[in-house]
Amino acid sequence: MGIKRSLVLFFSSYGCFLLAQEKAIDTVYVFDNQMSRVKLFHPVKTIPAEEVEKNSTNLSELLRFQSQVYIKENGRGAVSSPSFRGTTAQQTAFVWNGININSNFLGQGDINNIAAFGYDQIGIKAGGGSVIYGSGAIGGSIHLNNTLDFNKGFHGALFSEVASFNTYNNFVKGSYSNDKFSFKVSGNYSVSENNYEVDDMKFINTNGRYYNTTFNVGASYKIADDHKISWQSQFFDSSQHYPVYEDTAIKTKYETQSVRSLLAWDWNKTKFSNSFKAAYTEENFQYFGSLDLPKSSGGTGKNYILKNDFNYFLNSKWNINVIGEFQVNKGEGYQSGIRNVSRNVGSIAGLLRYFATKDLRFEGGIKKDFVEDVNSPVMYSVSGKWNAVKWYDVSFNVSKNFRYPSFNDIYYEPGGNKDLKPETSTQADMTHEFKIGAFRLTLSPYYMGATNLIAWLPTAMGYWQAFNISKTESYGLESQLSFNKQFGSHKFKANVGYYYTRSIDKETQKQRPYVPMHRGVANIDYEYGFLKFFAQGQLNGLTYTDADEHRMTAIDPYFILNAGISATVLKKYTLGLKVNNITDTYYKTVAFYPLPKRNYSIYAAINF
């Protein structure tokens, strides 16, 4: 796989605003410098690295049990796609260290072909974010972030897990830093025969084997107190065998390799910050219509990205942020009719923030994208947050967002359509946060209208073609209640989330396929001394699998319960046991592809 690198201009502040003044964080370098600003106005669910061990099978499982994202998975470890607030997978942006990494070809990210380990934190942001994070950030965005510490010395960690269905999962990480230099490296290898059985439908996950390997490396050097140069790269290799229902059926598989690399130069002063970044991303994939034959289709996509972020405080109340970006997107398909296509994409965005008081702030943003051969709309966002009283905060967000057509949508032969318009949406939400003692309640009603949705439909010529057809309307409520308290040596943490989603096709007035109206998740953690216990549950309501709301083909409601216990000795050595789907429930997220019933894993971890 050829790896090319280019230079990036990126102006960044990786501080936070406090009393309307910027403070640079000296001990931690954050590659996604915009995230601290986003959190000033938008709720962001943060999953720290240590929480990944609870749902270590893959990123799909992690998001399913620890976020509001609905995951549609074609069997454990197979093709998997996310959905925020009733939107599609293409309307979800995957953001790696501030860089949008959705596929050039599909316009989305396959969750099970994105590593779960190797990030310092994973952020989940619901609602539109195209002004900052670009195409696809309509329903929400998933942020895969790395950080680099200074003055921390040497640290290392090892995680090794053995689980049901001949599953093995290993992760190792090491880091070193002093006052000038920081370096971090990690690697993960996961493999599974994945041959689980589901007696309820006499199903055996034949040919379900998968493996993936990830390598991450990052470094940062302080040229001076206010200048840093930094580098972060990720290399990923994966293979998925697609399940078959009969031993005599032809067995297929899908392989993918990806490279992501970015270089940054950051300059931070009291009143302004600049970040100068360059990034290169590459995706390669191959589909094998038979395990015994050469690939039957595939492709290579490459992106060269320059991003420039300038942030300036006029005074203690007014802040200006200008973001410029330029990309060259390239793609070449195999057996798809996509031959050496290239697209230039540029954008300019401006954000103005006003800190009226220490408890009241506003933000307005506007952005224009210049996409070759695509007429892109002007995007905007308006946000505000008010800390009304000690126990109550309220915030609002209104925005226009978009997604431009992918390479497959335009160039695939037959079926690509060069006359497609970008998908656009207008949305509004309001978040109410109540804090009483150790309890915190968050209520977020929302509304979203989308037009020009791209769909592939059968034609009279005998093939499928991409068209702008759908108009949709989504509205609902995201709510979460959390509790965090320590009673002497007993530490207790719990959160419960309930999500109501009504997403309808405006022509038929019916619920869209694979959008459950009711969902809920719950997580409980208890710690005493060297012992830790966790339990997590997921409740999923009735889910239609077609556009006509046929009850006979719908996925029935289900409840899944997981639990685990671990013991840590000498603050370094941990041994744990996890039981997934304790109640042995039969369930699926996609028709015909059940997920595993009760299964187990044991793991050991060392931190030093």
C-alpha positions in Angstrom: 0.0 0.0 0.0 1.5 3.3 -1.1 1.7 5.9 1.7 2.0 9.6 0.7 2.2 12.5 3.1 1.5 16.1 2.6 1.9 19.2 4.7 -1.0 20.8 6.6 -1.6 24.3 7.9 -3.6 24.1 11.0 -4.2 26.9 13.6 -5.4 25.5 16.9 -6.2 26.3 20.4 -6.3 23.3 22.7 -7.4 25.2 25.6 -10.8 26.0 27.1 -12.6 29.2 27.7 -13.0 30.2 31.3 -14.6 33.5 32.2 -14.4 34.4 28.5 -10.6 34.1 28.4 -8.5 31.5 26.7 -6.2 29.3 28.7 -3.7 27.0 26.9 -3.4 23.5 28.5 0.3 23.1 28.9 0.5 19.4 30.0 -1.7 17.8 27.4 -1.7 18.1 23.6 -5.1 17.5 22.0 -5.1 16.8 18.3 -8.8 17.8 17.9 -8.5 21.3 19.1 -12.1 22.2 18.2 -13.6 19.7 20.7 -13.0 22.0 23.8 -14.9 24.8 22.0 -17.7 22.4 20.9 -18.3 21.4 24.5 -19.0 25.0 25.5 -22.3 24.8 23.6 -23.1 21.1 22.8 -23.4 18.1 25.1 -20.7 15.6 24.2 -20.7 12.1 25.7 -17.0 11.1 26.4 -15.9 7.5 26.7 -12.4 7.3 28.3 -10.0 4.7 27.2 -10.5 2.5 30.4 -14.2 2.1 29.6 -13.4 0.3 26.3 -12.4 -2.8 28.2 -16.0 -3.3 29.2 -17.1 -3.7 25.6 -13.8 -4.8 24.0 -15.3 -7.0 21.2 -15.5 -4.1 18.7 -16.5 -0.5 18.3 -20.1 -1.5 17.6 -20.6 -3.2 21.0 -19.0 -0.2 22.7 -21.3 2.3 21.1 -24.4 0.1 21.5 -24.0 -0.1 25.3 -22.3 3.2 26.2 -24.0 5.8 24.0 -27.2 6.9 22.4 -26.2 5.7 18.9 -28.3 3.0 17.3 -26.1 0.3 15.8 -27.2 -1.9 12.9 -24.9 -4.9 12.8 -25.1 -7.8 10.2 -24.0 -10.3 12.8 -21.1 -10.0 15.3 -18.0 -8.5 13.7 -19.6 -8.1 10.3 -20.8 -4.9 8.4 -22.1 -2.4 10.9 -23.5 1.1 10.6 -24.5 3.9 13.1 -27.6 6.0 13.3 -28.2 9.3 15.2 -31.7 10.5 15.7 -33.2 8.4 12.9 -30.7 9.4 10.3 -28.6 7.2 8.0 -25.1 5.9 8.3 -24.0 8.4 5.6 -25.3 11.2 7.8 -22.9 10.3 10.6 -19.4 11.7 10.5 -16.5 9.8 11.9 -13.8 12.2 13.0 -10.3 11.0 13.7 -8.3 13.7 15.6 -10.3 16.4 14.0 -10.2 14.9 10.5 -13.3 13.6 8.8 -12.6 10.0 7.7 -15.8 8.8 6.1 -15.2 6.7 3.0 -14.8 8.4 -0.4 -16.8 5.5 -2.0 -19.6 4.9 0.5 -19.8 8.2 2.3 -19.9 6.5 5.6 -17.8 4.5 8.1 -18.1 0.8 8.7 -17.9 0.7 12.5 -16.4 -2.8 12.6 -13.6 -1.7 10.3 -12.6 1.1 12.7 -10.5 0.2 15.7 -11.9 0.2 19.2 -8.6 0.4 21.0 -5.8 2.9 20.6 -7.7 6.2 21.4 -7.4 8.2 24.6 -11.1 9.1 24.4 -14.1 8.6 22.2 -16.5 11.5 21.9 -20.2 11.2 20.9 -21.9 14.3 19.7 -25.6 14.2 18.6 -26.9 16.9 16.3 -25.5 18.7 13.2 -21.9 19.8 13.0 -21.2 20.5 9.3 -19.9 24.0 10.0 -16.9 22.5 11.9 -16.7 18.9 10.8 -17.9 19.0 7.2 -19.9 16.7 5.0 -21.9 13.9 6.8 -22.2 15.6 10.2 -26.0 15.7 10.0 -27.3 13.3 12.6 -24.2 13.4 14.7 -20.5 12.7 14.9 -18.2 10.1 16.5 -14.8 11.5 17.5 -11.8 9.2 17.9 -9.2 11.3 19.7 -5.6 11.0 20.8 -3.7 13.1 23.3 -0.1 13.5 24.3 1.0 14.3 27.8 4.1 16.2 28.9 6.2 15.7 32.1 4.7 12.2 32.8 7.8 10.0 32.4 7.3 6.4 31.3 4.0 4.5 31.3 3.0 1.2 29.9 -0.1 -0.9 29.7 -1.0 -4.4 28.5 -4.5 -5.9 28.1 -5.1 -9.5 27.0 -8.5 -11.2 26.7 -9.8 -14.7 25.9 -13.5 -15.0 25.0 -16.1 -17.3 23.6 -16.1 -18.4 20.0 -12.3 -18.7 20.0 -11.9 -14.9 20.4 -8.5 -13.4 21.4 -8.0 -9.7 21.9 -4.6 -8.1 22.9 -3.6 -4.5 23.3 -0.3 -2.9 24.3 0.5 0.7 24.9 3.7 2.6 25.9 4.4 6.3 26.4 7.3 8.6 27.5 7.3 12.3 28.0 9.4 15.1 29.7 9.0 18.8 29.6 9.9 19.1 25.9 9.0 15.8 24.2 6.1 13.4 24.3 5.9 10.0 22.5 3.1 7.3 22.6 2.8 4.0 20.7 0.1 1.3 20.8 -0.9 -1.8 19.0 -4.0 -4.1 19.0 -4.7 -7.5 17.5 -8.1 -9.2 17.6 -9.1 -12.5 16.0 -12.1 -14.7 16.4 -13.5 -17.8 14.7 -16.9 -16.2 15.6 -18.7 -19.5 15.1 -21.6 -18.9 17.5 -24.8 -20.8 17.5 -28.4 -19.5 17.9 -30.8 -22.4 18.5 -33.9 -20.2 18.2 -33.6 -20.1 14.4 -31.2 -23.0 14.0 -28.5 -20.6 13.0 -24.7 -21.2 13.1 -22.5 -18.3 12.2 -20.6 -20.3 9.6 -17.8 -18.5 7.8 -18.0 -15.6 10.4 -14.2 -15.4 11.1 -12.6 -12.0 11.4 -9.4 -10.4 12.5 -8.0 -6.9 12.7 -4.7 -5.3 13.6 -4.1 -1.6 14.6 -0.9 0.3 15.1 -0.9 3.9 16.5 2.1 6.2 17.0 2.2 9.8 18.0 4.8 12.4 19.1 5.0 16.1 20.0 7.9 18.4 20.6 8.0 21.8 22.2 10.1 24.1 20.0 9.4 26.8 22.5 6.9 27.5 25.3 4.3 28.7 22.7 5.3 26.4 19.7 4.8 22.7 19.3 5.1 20.3 16.4 3.1 17.1 16.6 2.5 13.9 14.6 -0.1 11.2 14.8 -0.5 8.1 12.6 -2.7 5.0 12.5 -2.4 1.8 10.4 -5.3 -0.6 10.3 -5.7 -4.0 8.6 -8.8 -6.1 8.8 -10.5 -9.2 7.3 -14.2 -10.1 7.6 -15.7 -13.4 6.4 -19.4 -13.0 5.6 -21.7 -15.7 7.2 -23.5 -18.2 5.1 -26.6 -20.3 6.0 -25.5 -23.6 4.4 -22.1 -25.3 4.3 -22.4 -25.8 0.6 -22.9 -22.0 -0.1 -20.1 -20.0 -1.6 -18.0 -18.4 1.1 -17.0 -14.7 0.7 -14.9 -12.2 2.6 -14.0 -8.6 2.7 -10.5 -7.1 3.4 -9.6 -3.5 4.1 -6.4 -1.6 5.0 -6.3 2.0 6.0 -3.6 4.6 6.8 -4.2 7.9 8.6 -1.4 10.4 9.3 -1.3 14.0 10.3 1.3 16.6 11.1 0.6 19.7 13.1 2.4 22.9 14.1 0.7 24.8 16.9 1.4 28.4 18.0 -0.4 29.6 21.2 -0.4 33.0 22.7 -2.6 34.7 25.3 -5.0 36.3 22.8 -4.7 34.0 19.8 -3.8 30.5 18.7 -2.8 29.1 15.3 -2.7 25.5 14.3 -1.1 24.5 11.0 -2.0 20.9 9.9 -1.6 18.5 7.1 -3.2 15.1 6.8 -3.1 12.1 4.5 -5.7 9.3 4.7 -5.9 6.2 2.5 -8.4 3.4 2.3 -8.0 0.1 0.4 -10.6 -2.6 0.2 -11.1 -5.9 -1.6 -14.2 -8.1 -1.9 -13.7 -11.8 -2.6 -16.8 -13.4 -4.1 -15.2 -16.8 -3.3 -12.5 -17.5 -0.8 -10.6 -19.6 -3.4 -10.6 -17.0 -6.2 -8.9 -13.6 -6.7 -10.8 -10.4 -5.6 -13.9 -9.7 -7.5 -14.1 -6.0 -6.7 -12.3 -3.4 -4.7 -10.9 0.1 -4.6 -8.4 2.6 -3.3 -9.3 6.1 -2.0 -6.7 8.8 -1.0 -7.2 12.1 0.6 -4.7 15.0 0.9 -6.0 17.5 3.5 -4.9 21.0 4.5 -6.7 22.5 7.4 -6.1 25.9 8.9 -7.6 27.1 12.2 -7.2 30.6 13.5 -8.6 31.7 16.9 -8.5 35.2 18.2 -9.9 37.1 21.3 -10.8 40.7 20.4 -11.3 41.3 24.2 -12.7 39.4 27.2 -16.1 39.0 25.6 -15.6 38.5 21.8 -13.9 35.7 20.1 -13.3 35.1 16.4 -12.5 31.7 14.9 -11.8 31.1 11.2 -11.3 27.7 9.7 -10.1 27.0 6.2 -9.7 23.6 4.6 -8.7 22.2 1.3 -8.8 18.6 0.2 -7.9 16.5 -2.9 -10.0 13.3 -2.9 -8.9 10.6 -5.2 -10.5 7.2 -6.0 -9.9 4.2 -8.2 -12.2 1.2 -8.2 -11.9 -2.3 -9.4 -14.8 -3.8 -11.4 -17.0 -0.8 -10.4 -16.5 1.6 -13.3 -14.7 4.1 -11.1 -11.5 4.9 -12.9 -9.0 7.4 -11.4 -11.5 10.0 -10.3 -10.4 13.1 -8.4 -12.3 15.8 -6.7 -11.2 19.1 -5.1 -13.0 20.2 -2.0 -12.4 23.6 -0.3 -14.3 25.3 2.5 -14.1 28.5 4.6 -15.9 28.8 7.9 -16.2 31.6 10.4 -17.5 31.5 14.0 -18.1 34.4 16.3 -18.5 33.8 20.1 -19.8 36.3 22.6 -19.3 35.7 26.3 -21.9 38.1 27.7 -21.2 37.0 31.3 -19.5 34.1 33.0 -22.9 32.3 32.9 -24.2 33.3 29.4 -22.5 32.8 26.0 -23.5 32.6 22.3 -22.0 31.4 19.1 -22.8 32.0 15.5 -21.2 30.2 12.6 -21.3 30.3 8.8 -19.6 28.0 6.2 -19.4 27.7 2.5 -18.0 24.6 0.8 -16.7 24.5 -2.7 -17.1 21.0 -4.0 -16.0 20.3 -7.6 -19.0 19.5 -9.8 -21.4 19.8 -6.8 -23.5 22.9 -6.0 -23.1 23.1 -2.2 -25.4 25.2 0.1 -24.3 27.7 2.6 -24.3 26.2 6.1 -24.9 28.0 9.4 -25.2 27.4 13.1 -26.5 29.4 16.0 -25.9 28.2 19.6 -26.2 29.5 23.1 -25.8 28.4 26.7 -27.0 29.9 29.9 -26.1 28.7 33.4 -29.3 30.1 34.8 -28.9 29.0 38.4 -26.5 26.7 40.2 -28.7 23.7 39.6 -30.0 24.4 36.1 -28.4 25.0 32.6 -30.1 25.5 29.3 -28.6 25.5 25.8 -30.0 25.6 22.3 -28.7 24.9 18.8 -30.0 25.6 15.3 -28.1 24.6 12.2 -28.1 23.8 8.6 -26.0 20.8 7.5 -25.3 18.7 4.4 -23.7 15.7 2.8 -22.3 15.8 -0.7 -22.6 12.6 -2.9 -20.0 9.9 -2.6 -17.9 8.5 -5.4 -20.2 5.5 -5.6 -23.3 7.8 -5.8 -21.8 9.7 -8.8 -19.4 7.4 -10.7 -20.4 3.8 -10.0 -21.3 2.0 -13.3 -24.0 1.2 -13.9 -26.1 3.4 -11.5 -24.0 6.4 -10.7 -25.7 9.8 -11.2 -23.7 12.9 -11.9 -26.8 15.1 -11.4 -27.2 14.4 -7.7 -27.7 17.2 -5.3 -26.2 17.3 -1.8 -28.4 16.1 1.1 -29.3 19.0 3.3 -31.0 19.3 6.7 -32.2 22.0 9.1 -32.4 21.1 12.7 -32.9 22.5 16.2 -32.5 21.1 19.7 -32.6 22.4 23.2 -30.8 20.8 26.2 -32.0 21.2 29.8 -29.6 20.1 32.5 -30.6 19.8 36.2 -28.0 19.2 38.9 -29.2 18.2 42.4 -26.6 16.8 44.8 -25.1 13.7 43.2 -27.8 13.5 40.5 -27.7 15.0 37.1 -30.7 14.9 34.7 -30.4 16.0 31.0 -33.3 16.4 28.6 -32.8 17.2 25.0 -35.8 17.5 22.7 -34.9 17.9 19.0 -36.4 18.4 15.5 -34.8 17.7 12.1 -36.0 18.1 8.5 -34.0 16.7 5.7 -34.3 17.0 1.9 -32.7 15.5 -1.2 -31.8 12.2 0.5 -29.9 10.0 -1.8 -31.3 6.5 -2.4 -30.6 3.6 -4.8 -33.7 2.4 -6.6 -34.3 -0.3 -9.3 -34.7 1.0 -12.8 -36.5 -0.3 -16.0 -33.0 -1.1 -17.4 -32.5 -3.8 -14.8 -30.0 -2.1 -12.5 -30.2 0.2 -9.5 -29.5 3.9 -9.7 -28.9 6.7 -7.3 -31.6 9.4 -7.1 -32.5 12.4 -4.9 -36.0 11.3 -3.7 -36.7 11.4 0.0 -37.8 14.1 2.4 -37.7 13.1 6.0 -38.7 14.5 9.3 -37.3 13.4 12.7 -38.1 14.5 16.2 -37.7 13.1 19.6 -36.1 13.2 23.0 -32.7 12.2 24.4 -32.6 12.0 28.1 -30.1 10.8 30.7 -30.1 10.5 34.5 -26.7 10.0 36.2 -25.6 9.5 39.8 -22.0 9.6 41.1 -21.3 9.3 44.8 -18.6 8.0 47.2 -19.6 6.6 50.6 -16.4 6.1 52.5 -14.6 3.3 50.7 -17.6 2.6 48.4 -17.7 4.3 45.0 -20.9 4.2 43.1 -21.7 5.5 39.6 -24.8 5.0 37.5 -26.4 6.4 34.4 -29.6 5.6 32.6 -30.6 6.9 29.2 -33.9 6.9 27.3 -34.2 7.8 23.7 -37.4 8.4 21.8 -37.1 8.8 18.0 -39.8 9.4 15.5 -38.3 9.5 12.0 -40.8 9.4 9.1 -40.8 9.5 5.4 -42.8 12.7 4.6 -44.4 11.1 1.6 -45.7 7.9 3.3 -45.9 9.3 6.9 -44.4 6.0 8.1 -41.5 5.2 10.4 -38.3 4.7 8.5 -36.7 1.2 8.4 -34.3 0.3 11.2 -35.2 3.2 13.4 -36.6 2.0 16.8 -39.0 4.5 18.3 -37.9 3.5 21.9 -34.4 2.7 23.2 -32.7 2.7 26.5 -29.3 2.0 28.0 -28.1 1.7 31.6 -24.7 1.4 33.2 -23.8 0.8 36.8 -20.3 0.8 38.4 -19.4 -0.2 41.9 -16.0 -0.1 43.4 -14.8 -1.2 46.9 -11.1 -1.5 47.6 -9.5 -3.7 45.0 -12.8 -5.0 43.6 -14.8 -3.5 40.8 -18.2 -4.5 39.4 -20.2 -3.3 36.5 -23.5 -4.1 34.9 -25.0 -2.6 31.7 -28.3 -3.1 29.9 -29.8 -2.2 26.6 -33.5 -2.0 25.8 -34.5 -1.8 22.2 -38.1 -1.3 21.1 -40.0 -2.7 18.1 -37.9 -2.0 14.9 -39.4 -2.1 11.4 -37.3 -3.5 8.6 -39.2 -2.1 5.7 -40.8 1.2 4.6 -44.4 -0.1 5.0 -44.2 -0.9 8.8 -45.0 -4.6 8.3 -45.3 -6.1 11.8 -44.5 -9.7 10.6 -41.0 -8.8 9.4 -40.2 -6.3 12.2 -37.6 -7.0 14.8 -39.2 -7.7 18.2 -38.3 -5.7 21.3 -35.5 -7.1 23.4 -33.4 -6.4 26.5 -29.7 -7.4 26.9 -27.8 -7.5 30.2 -24.1 -7.7 30.6 -22.0 -7.7 33.8 -18.4 -8.0 34.8 -16.2 -8.2 37.9 -12.5 -7.5 38.3 -9.8 -7.4 41.0 -6.7 -5.2 41.0 -3.7 -6.1 43.1 -0.8 -3.7 43.9 -2.5 -1.0 41.8 -0.9 -2.6 38.7 -2.3 -6.1 38.0 -6.0 -6.7 37.2 -7.9 -9.9 36.5 -11.5 -9.8 35.3 -14.4 -11.8 34.1 -17.3 -10.6 31.9 -20.6 -12.3 31.0 -22.5 -10.9 28.0 -26.2 -11.4 27.4 -26.7 -12.9 30.8 -30.3 -13.7 30.2 -29.5 -15.7 27.0 -31.8 -13.5 24.9 -32.4 -14.1 21.2 -32.0 -10.8 19.5 -30.8 -9.2 16.3 -30.3 -5.7 14.9 -30.7 -6.7 11.2 -33.2 -9.2 9.8 -31.8 -12.7 9.4 -28.5 -12.0 11.3 -28.9 -12.8 15.0 -26.2 -11.8 17.5 -24.7 -14.1 20.1 -26.6 -15.4 23.1 -24.8 -15.8 26.4 -21.0 -15.7 26.1 -18.0 -15.1 28.3 -14.6 -13.6 28.5 -11.7 -13.4 30.9 -9.0 -10.8 30.8 -5.8 -9.6 32.4 -4.3 -6.1 32.5 -1.1 -4.7 33.7 -0.4 -0.9 34.1 3.1 0.3 35.0 
